[in-house]
Amino acid sequence: MTAEQFQQIASSIPHQPGIYKYFDATAELLYVGKAKDLRKRVSSYFSKTFTSYKTHELVHRIDKIEFTIVDSEQDAFLLENALIKQFQPRFNINLKDDKTYPFIIIKKEPFPRIFLTRKKLNDGSEYLGPFTSAGKVRELLGLIKQMVPLRTCKLNLTEYNIHKAKFKVCLEYHLGNCKGPCEGLQSTSDYAEGIQQVRDILKGNLSSVLLHLKKEMQQHAETLAFEKAAQIKKKIEYLESYQAKSVIVNKHLNNLDIFSILKDKDIAYVNYLMVQNGTIVQTHTIQLETKLEESDEEVLCFAISNLRDTFNSLSNEIIVPFSIDYPDKNIPITIPKGGDKKKLLELSLKNVNYYQEELKQRKRLHLEEKDESHKNLVLKELQQYLQLKELPVHIECFDNSNFQGSFPVSAMVCFKNGLPSKKDYRHFNVKTVQGINDFATMKEVVYRRYKRLIDEKQSLPQLVIIDGGKGQLGAAMESIKALNLVGEMTIVGLAKNEEEIFFPGDKDSIKMPWNSDSLKLVRRVRDEVHRFGITFHRKKRSKGTFVNELENISGIGKQTADVLLNSFRSVKQIKGKSKEELAVVVGNAKAELIWQHYHSV
């Protein structure tokens, strides 16, 4: 849309607050913005000279403009954020945060259970959080288990079922982790009191929980129930120890949200600290990609709105490093000059700087962010260390995987120009090998891989890495010789722990410098084949697609095979057991069948 074309419709845009939407000729939503005065804001796109190429490109693509009038600037801000979340227009700020965060759920049911979940359903249950770390949630659940005896069973504890004595207390009751509501040994009011303590713990209000426990301990002591008083004292000490580990700023501070921002070209990093009752209960850093000429203030406002919404913040004060035009005038914005609030802001800035440095460090370990010249340097360095005839632009790596000595599978990953080529990754179900034999398995999969490449007339890799050392390397070389590929590519073995590289027939290994980029590349290739193989193995096990070797014995089913593996850990161990040892687990008849299968001549 040109400035002249815009002038023809400018008079139809009101001087009121609202949001505006830009569409291209295909009706794709390009951009959503907010404005105190819609006509002035939209007109600025067609009257200013922009220095940003992206803004020029946006204006050039605009074919249609729509707007929505709202009552206030705050409404415009909220509507803009909602539309950006829903449609993610290509020219708006992109929030690079697609994680699902864990919640702690207080289930809507008689005597509610409390557990971790990542799915927030509209089921009437109470969801506390979300939390930035599943580890933090498990730590909190561990604390709750120590402090508040709650049920973990899934029994339907209706008043009718309890009255009819349908249930019996379990081990958790005898361990003191539950008060036995299933047998009517705990009232609903007493259980509800425990649930309230859980809410206080999760909101960082530990002082009220400590006060309650101290009163309870005093009551037990007055009635001479010293054993129960001692148990409560242990809980108090545990909670005080947890409180000491928490980051407590000042118990007299109100609930606060602290935000800091760090810009690096088109990428912005925003850190968020949530303080409740003087304790930092959440910390999180997000990454945003700016698309137009957004100021730091605009980016920070956008991030604040998203973070407060994501983490259900009810804090009544926001701490920031500079002045922002935040639309909700009921929430004070503070730029601290000193004191505890200033220390919190400095801590947030420290976190956001650390996040950026950590991100850069992680990228240094990969080649995605490197230019072509650096990638070639790494490959040339690897070529030099391993004395390769050609630059290793095509690398493949093999690894075997099994579970408790059973269910062998293999995996192969492929790297091209130093980067993963995932379309060339391959899984192998072992076909010709009976039982667990890493050498025979490696021989089979290497033969199958390169026989196929030859048959399909595809290019061979310059470097093949066999993860597992000399034994597996020798087995792989048997297949290479059988295929007449000796000298066509370099095959090396990688010792699992030492990161030593072996060549076929050599006694001594090669050790590359531990901090060299070439060794980092080899490590990454090895780690990738481990990840790929283990993922495949887990999927196979979870789908039940493995046929246990034991199930091939006449008269032995899957259930018996599973019992044997759980008891003896591997097929190899089972083979070595006497009839008497097997009979202890599966009985005399089945023990006879298994023993005869492996020992009959």
C-alpha positions in Angstrom: 0.0 0.0 0.0 1.4 3.4 -1.0 1.1 6.6 1.0 -1.4 7.9 -1.7 -3.6 4.8 -1.3 -3.5 5.2 2.5 -4.7 8.8 2.3 -7.9 7.6 0.7 -8.8 5.6 3.7 -7.1 7.6 6.5 -10.3 9.6 7.3 -12.2 6.4 8.1 -9.7 5.6 11.0 -10.9 7.2 14.3 -8.8 9.2 16.8 -9.5 6.6 19.5 -7.6 3.9 21.4 -7.6 0.4 19.9 -5.7 -2.2 17.9 -5.0 -2.3 14.2 -4.2 -5.3 11.9 -2.3 -5.3 8.6 -3.1 -8.0 6.0 -1.3 -8.7 2.7 -3.0 -9.5 -0.7 -3.5 -13.1 0.3 -5.4 -12.1 3.5 -2.4 -13.3 5.7 -2.2 -11.3 9.0 1.2 -9.6 8.9 1.1 -7.4 12.1 -1.0 -6.5 15.1 -0.4 -3.2 16.9 -2.0 -1.1 19.7 -2.5 2.7 19.8 -3.8 5.5 22.0 -4.8 7.2 18.8 -5.4 4.8 16.0 -5.3 7.3 13.1 -2.1 8.9 14.3 -0.3 5.6 14.9 -1.4 4.0 11.6 -0.6 7.2 9.6 3.0 7.2 11.0 3.8 4.0 9.0 3.0 5.9 5.7 4.6 9.2 6.6 7.9 8.3 8.3 11.2 7.4 6.7 12.1 4.1 8.3 15.7 3.0 8.7 14.7 -0.7 9.1 14.4 -2.8 6.0 11.9 -5.0 7.8 9.5 -2.1 8.4 9.8 -1.0 4.7 9.0 -4.6 3.7 5.9 -4.6 6.1 4.5 -1.4 4.6 5.2 -2.6 1.1 3.1 -5.8 1.7 0.1 -4.1 3.4 -3.0 -4.6 1.3 -5.8 -4.2 3.9 -6.1 -2.5 7.3 -8.6 -3.5 10.0 -9.0 -1.9 13.4 -10.9 -2.5 16.6 -11.9 0.4 18.9 -11.6 -0.3 22.7 -12.4 1.7 25.8 -8.9 2.2 27.1 -5.2 1.9 26.4 -5.1 -1.0 28.8 -7.8 -2.9 26.9 -5.8 -2.3 23.7 -2.6 -3.7 25.3 -4.4 -6.8 26.5 -6.2 -7.4 23.1 -2.9 -6.9 21.2 -1.1 -9.5 23.3 -4.0 -12.0 23.0 -4.0 -11.6 19.2 -0.2 -12.0 18.9 -0.4 -15.2 21.0 -3.2 -16.6 18.9 -2.0 -15.7 15.4 1.8 -15.1 15.8 2.0 -12.6 12.9 5.3 -12.8 11.1 6.2 -9.1 11.8 5.4 -9.1 15.5 7.8 -9.9 18.3 8.3 -13.6 18.4 8.4 -15.2 21.9 10.7 -18.2 21.6 9.2 -20.1 24.5 7.1 -23.2 23.5 7.6 -25.2 26.7 4.8 -26.8 28.7 5.3 -25.9 32.3 4.5 -28.2 35.2 1.7 -27.5 37.7 0.9 -28.9 41.1 -2.8 -30.0 41.0 -5.1 -30.3 44.0 -7.6 -32.7 42.5 -11.3 -32.0 42.8 -12.4 -35.1 44.7 -13.1 -36.2 48.2 -9.8 -36.0 50.2 -8.0 -34.4 47.3 -4.7 -35.9 46.0 -1.8 -33.6 45.1 0.6 -34.4 42.2 2.5 -33.0 39.3 0.8 -32.5 35.9 1.6 -30.7 32.7 -2.0 -30.6 31.4 -4.3 -27.9 32.8 -7.9 -29.1 32.3 -11.1 -27.4 33.0 -12.2 -30.0 35.5 -12.8 -27.9 38.6 -9.4 -28.9 40.2 -7.1 -26.3 41.7 -3.9 -25.8 39.7 -0.9 -24.1 41.5 1.8 -22.7 39.3 3.0 -23.2 36.7 6.6 -23.7 37.7 9.7 -23.3 35.6 11.4 -26.5 36.7 10.0 -30.0 37.1 12.9 -30.6 39.5 11.6 -27.8 41.7 8.1 -29.2 41.6 9.4 -32.6 42.8 11.4 -31.0 45.5 8.3 -29.2 46.7 6.2 -32.4 46.5 9.0 -34.1 48.6 8.7 -31.3 51.1 4.9 -31.6 51.2 5.2 -35.4 51.8 7.5 -34.8 54.8 5.3 -32.1 56.2 1.7 -33.0 55.5 0.3 -36.6 55.6 -1.9 -36.8 52.5 -3.3 -39.8 50.6 -1.6 -40.9 47.3 -4.1 -43.7 46.4 -6.7 -43.4 43.6 -9.6 -44.8 45.7 -13.0 -43.2 45.3 -13.3 -42.0 48.9 -17.0 -41.0 48.9 -18.8 -40.8 52.2 -20.9 -43.9 51.2 -17.8 -46.0 50.3 -16.1 -45.1 53.6 -19.2 -45.8 55.6 -19.6 -49.2 53.9 -16.0 -50.0 54.9 -15.0 -50.8 51.3 -11.4 -50.0 51.8 -8.5 -50.9 54.1 -5.5 -48.8 55.0 -2.3 -49.5 53.1 1.4 -49.3 53.9 1.4 -45.5 53.6 -0.8 -45.4 56.7 1.5 -47.6 58.7 4.6 -45.6 57.6 2.9 -42.4 58.9 2.5 -40.8 55.4 -1.3 -40.9 55.5 -3.9 -40.7 58.3 -6.2 -43.3 56.8 -9.2 -41.4 55.5 -10.2 -44.5 53.5 -11.3 -46.1 56.8 -12.7 -42.9 58.3 -9.7 -42.4 60.5 -9.3 -38.8 59.3 -12.1 -36.2 59.1 -12.6 -34.0 56.0 -11.9 -30.8 58.1 -8.6 -32.2 59.3 -7.6 -33.2 55.7 -8.7 -29.7 54.5 -6.4 -28.1 57.1 -3.5 -30.1 55.6 -4.4 -28.9 52.1 -4.3 -25.3 53.3 -0.8 -25.9 54.6 0.2 -27.1 51.2 -1.2 -23.9 49.6 0.9 -21.9 52.1 4.0 -23.9 51.4 3.7 -23.4 47.6 3.1 -19.7 48.0 6.2 -19.3 50.1 4.2 -18.6 53.3 6.2 -20.9 55.5 5.8 -18.9 58.7 2.1 -19.8 59.0 2.9 -23.5 58.5 5.7 -23.3 61.1 3.4 -21.5 63.6 0.8 -24.3 63.1 3.3 -27.0 63.7 4.7 -25.4 66.8 1.2 -25.1 68.3 0.6 -28.8 67.4 3.9 -29.8 69.0 3.1 -27.8 72.2 -0.4 -29.5 72.4 1.2 -33.0 72.2 3.8 -32.0 74.8 1.1 -30.8 77.2 -0.8 -34.1 76.9 2.5 -36.0 77.5 2.5 -37.4 73.9 6.2 -36.9 73.7 6.7 -39.3 70.8 4.2 -37.4 68.6 5.8 -34.1 69.7 9.2 -35.3 68.7 7.8 -36.2 65.2 6.4 -32.7 64.8 9.8 -31.3 66.0 11.5 -33.2 63.1 9.0 -31.7 60.7 9.7 -28.2 62.0 13.5 -28.7 61.7 13.0 -30.0 58.1 10.9 -27.0 57.1 13.4 -24.6 58.7 16.2 -26.3 56.8 14.3 -25.9 53.5 13.5 -22.2 54.4 17.2 -21.6 55.0 18.0 -22.9 51.5 15.4 -20.7 49.9 16.5 -17.2 48.6 14.9 -14.9 51.3 15.3 -11.3 50.5 13.2 -9.5 53.2 10.2 -11.1 54.9 8.6 -7.6 55.1 8.5 -7.1 51.3 5.2 -7.4 49.5 4.7 -9.7 46.6 6.9 -8.4 43.7 7.6 -9.1 40.1 11.1 -8.1 39.0 12.1 -7.8 35.3 15.3 -7.0 33.5 16.2 -7.0 29.8 19.3 -7.5 27.7 19.3 -6.7 23.9 21.7 -8.3 21.4 20.8 -7.1 17.9 17.4 -8.6 17.0 17.3 -10.9 20.0 16.1 -9.7 23.5 16.5 -11.7 26.7 14.1 -10.9 29.6 14.6 -12.3 33.1 11.7 -12.6 35.6 11.9 -13.1 39.4 8.7 -13.7 41.3 8.9 -12.8 45.0 6.2 -13.9 47.4 6.3 -13.2 51.1 9.9 -12.1 50.8 11.1 -15.3 49.1 12.0 -15.8 45.4 9.7 -18.5 44.4 10.2 -18.4 40.6 12.9 -17.4 38.2 12.7 -17.6 34.5 14.4 -16.1 31.4 12.8 -16.0 28.0 14.2 -15.1 24.5 12.3 -12.8 22.1 13.0 -12.0 18.5 12.2 -8.4 17.5 11.0 -7.9 13.9 10.6 -4.1 13.5 12.1 -1.2 15.2 10.7 -2.0 18.7 12.2 -0.1 21.5 13.5 -1.8 24.7 10.4 -0.4 26.5 8.0 -2.0 24.0 9.8 -5.4 24.2 9.8 -5.3 28.0 6.1 -4.4 28.2 5.3 -7.3 25.9 7.4 -9.7 27.9 6.0 -8.6 31.2 2.4 -9.1 30.1 3.2 -12.6 28.8 5.2 -13.7 31.8 2.7 -12.4 34.4 -0.1 -14.2 32.4 1.9 -17.4 32.0 2.8 -17.7 35.7 -0.5 -16.3 37.0 1.1 -13.5 38.9 -0.9 -11.6 41.5 2.0 -9.4 42.6 0.9 -5.8 43.3 4.2 -4.1 42.2 6.5 -4.4 39.3 10.3 -3.6 39.5 12.0 -2.7 36.2 15.4 -1.0 35.3 13.9 1.9 33.4 10.6 3.7 32.9 7.9 1.9 30.9 4.4 2.9 29.8 2.6 -0.1 31.4 -1.1 0.2 30.7 -2.5 -1.2 34.0 -2.3 2.0 36.2 -3.4 0.0 39.3 0.0 -1.7 39.4 2.8 0.6 40.5 6.0 0.5 38.4 9.2 1.0 40.5 12.7 1.9 39.3 14.7 1.3 42.6 17.6 3.5 43.5 18.8 1.4 46.5 17.8 -1.1 49.1 16.4 -4.6 48.8 14.5 -3.8 45.6 17.6 -2.6 43.9 19.4 -5.8 45.0 16.7 -7.8 43.5 16.9 -5.9 40.2 20.7 -6.4 40.1 20.1 -10.2 40.8 17.7 -10.3 37.8 20.3 -8.5 35.6 22.9 -11.0 36.7 20.6 -13.9 35.7 19.8 -12.5 32.3 23.5 -11.9 31.5 24.3 -15.5 32.7 21.6 -16.9 30.5 23.0 -15.1 27.4 26.5 -16.3 28.1 25.3 -19.9 28.8 23.4 -19.8 25.5 26.6 -18.7 23.6 28.7 -21.3 25.3 26.2 -24.0 24.3 26.3 -22.8 20.7 30.1 -22.9 20.7 29.9 -26.7 21.2 27.9 -27.0 18.0 28.6 -25.9 14.5 25.1 -24.6 13.6 26.1 -21.0 14.4 29.6 -21.2 12.7 30.2 -19.9 9.3 31.4 -22.2 6.4 35.1 -21.3 6.9 35.0 -22.3 10.6 33.3 -25.6 9.8 35.9 -26.4 7.2 38.7 -25.6 9.7 37.2 -28.1 12.2 36.9 -30.8 9.5 40.5 -30.1 8.3 41.7 -30.4 11.9 39.9 -33.7 12.2 41.4 -34.8 8.9 44.9 -33.9 10.1 44.6 -35.7 13.5 43.3 -38.9 11.9 45.5 -38.7 8.8 42.6 -39.0 6.4 43.0 -39.0 2.7 39.9 -36.8 2.2 38.1 -34.1 4.1 35.5 -35.9 6.3 32.5 -34.0 5.0 30.4 -37.2 5.4 30.7 -39.0 8.7 28.7 -42.0 10.0 28.7 -43.6 13.4 27.3 -46.9 14.7 26.3 -48.0 18.2 24.6 -51.1 19.6 22.0 -51.0 22.4 20.4 -53.6 24.6 18.3 -53.8 27.7 19.5 -56.0 30.7 21.4 -58.2 28.3 18.3 -58.6 26.0 16.6 -57.0 23.0 19.6 -56.0 20.8 19.1 -53.1 18.4 21.6 -50.8 16.5 21.6 -47.2 15.3 23.5 -45.2 12.8 23.7 -41.4 12.6 25.1 -39.3 9.7 26.8 -35.9 9.8 27.4 -33.9 6.6 29.6 -30.8 6.7 29.8 -31.1 10.4 26.1 -31.0 11.0 23.5 -33.8 11.6 21.8 -35.1 8.5 18.7 -36.6 10.2 17.1 -37.8 7.0 20.1 -40.2 6.7 19.8 -41.6 10.2 19.0 -45.3 10.3 17.7 -47.8 12.9 18.4 -51.6 12.6 16.5 -54.5 14.1 19.0 -57.2 14.4 18.0 -60.2 12.2 20.8 -62.8 12.1 22.2 -62.8 15.6 20.7 -65.0 18.4 21.0 -63.6 21.9 23.4 -60.8 22.8 26.6 -60.6 20.7 27.8 -57.1 20.2 30.5 -58.1 17.7 28.1 -60.2 15.5 25.5 -57.4 15.7 28.0 -54.8 14.6 29.2 -57.0 11.8 25.6 -57.5 10.6 24.5 -53.8 10.6 27.7 -52.5 9.0 27.3 -55.0 6.2 23.6 -54.2 5.7 24.3 -50.4 5.6 27.1 -50.4 3.1 25.7 -53.2 0.9 22.6 -51.0 0.5 24.7 -47.9 -0.4 26.6 -50.0 -3.0 23.4 -51.5 -4.4 21.7 -48.0 -4.6 25.0 -46.5 -6.0 25.1 -43.8 -3.2 28.2 -42.1 -2.1 30.2 -43.6 0.8 31.3 -41.6 3.9 34.9 -40.5 4.3 34.9 -41.5 8.0 33.0 -44.3 9.8 33.1 -44.3 13.7 32.4 -47.6 15.5 31.4 -46.8 19.1 32.8 -49.5 21.3 36.5 -50.0 20.8 38.7 -52.8 19.3 36.2 -55.7 19.4 33.4 -54.0 17.6 35.9 -52.4 15.2 37.3 -55.8 14.2 33.8 -57.1 13.6 32.9 -54.1 11.4 36.1 -54.6 9.4 35.0 -58.2 8.6 32.0 -56.7 6.8 34.1 -54.0 5.1 36.4 -56.7 3.7 33.5 -58.9 2.6 32.2 -55.9 0.6 35.6 -55.1 -0.9 35.5 -51.6 0.6 38.9 -51.7 2.3 40.6 -48.4 1.5 37.4 -46.8 0.2 36.7 -45.1 3.5 38.4 -44.8 6.9 37.0 -47.0 9.7 37.9 -46.2 13.4 36.8 -47.4 16.8 36.0 -45.0 19.6 36.7 -46.3 23.1 33.6 -45.7 25.2 35.2 -44.0 28.3 38.6 -42.8 27.3 37.6 -41.0 24.0 40.6 -42.8 22.4 40.5 -43.5 18.7 41.7 -46.9 17.3 42.6 -47.8 13.8 42.2 -51.5 12.6 45.3 -53.5 13.6 47.0 -50.7 15.6 48.0 -51.4 19.2 48.2 -47.8 20.2 45.3 -45.3 20.2 45.2 -41.7 19.1 44.1 -39.1 21.6 43.1 -35.7 20.2 43.5 -32.6 22.5 40.6 -32.7 24.9 39.6 -29.1 24.2 40.0 -29.2 20.4 37.0 -28.5 18.2 37.6 -31.7 16.2 37.2 -33.8 19.4 34.1 -31.8 20.3 32.7 -32.8 16.9 33.5 -36.5 17.5 31.9 -36.3 21.0 28.8 -34.8 19.5 28.5 -37.5 16.8 28.9 -40.1 19.6 26.4 -38.5 21.9 23.9 -38.2 19.0 24.1 -41.9 18.1 23.6 -42.8 21.8 20.6 -40.6 22.0 19.1 -41.9 18.7 19.7 -45.5 19.7 18.3 -45.2 23.2 15.2 -43.4 21.9 14.6 -46.2 19.4 15.1 -48.8 22.0 12.6 -47.2 24.5 10.0 -46.9 21.8 10.4 -50.6 20.9 10.1 -51.6 24.5 7.1 -49.4 25.2 5.3 -50.8 22.2 6.1 -54.4 23.2 7.6 -55.1 19.8 10.5 -57.1 21.2 10.1 -60.9 21.4 12.0 -62.1 24.4 14.4 -65.0 23.7 12.8 -66.8 26.7 9.4 -66.7 25.0 10.7 -69.0 22.3 11.0 -71.8 24.8 7.9 -74.0 24.6 5.7 -73.6 27.6 7.2 -70.2 28.6 5.1 -67.1 28.1 5.7 -63.4 28.3 4.7 -63.1 32.0 7.1 -65.9 33.1 9.9 -64.3 30.9 9.4 -60.9 32.6 9.5 -62.5 36.0 12.8 -64.2 35.2 14.4 -61.1 33.8 13.3 -59.0 36.8 14.8 -61.6 39.1 18.1 -62.5 37.2 18.5 -59.3 35.1 19.7 -61.0 31.9 19.3 -64.0 29.7 23.0 -64.8 30.2 22.4 -65.0 34.0 19.4 -67.2 33.5 21.4 -69.6 31.4 23.9 -70.1 34.2 21.4 -70.9 36.9 20.7 -74.4 38.3 17.2 -76.0 38.1 16.8 -75.4 41.9 17.6 -71.6 41.5 15.2 -71.2 38.6 12.5 -73.2 40.5 12.5 -70.7 43.4 11.3 -68.1 40.9 9.0 -70.0 38.5 8.4 -73.4 40.0 9.7 -76.9 39.2 7.9 -77.5 36.0 8.9 -74.3 34.2 12.4 -74.5 35.7 12.8 -77.9 34.0 11.7 -76.6 30.6 14.1 -73.6 30.8 17.1 -75.7 32.0 16.5 -78.4 29.4 16.3 -75.8 26.6 19.7 -74.4 27.4 21.5 -77.5 28.5 20.1 -80.4 26.4 22.7 -81.7 23.9 
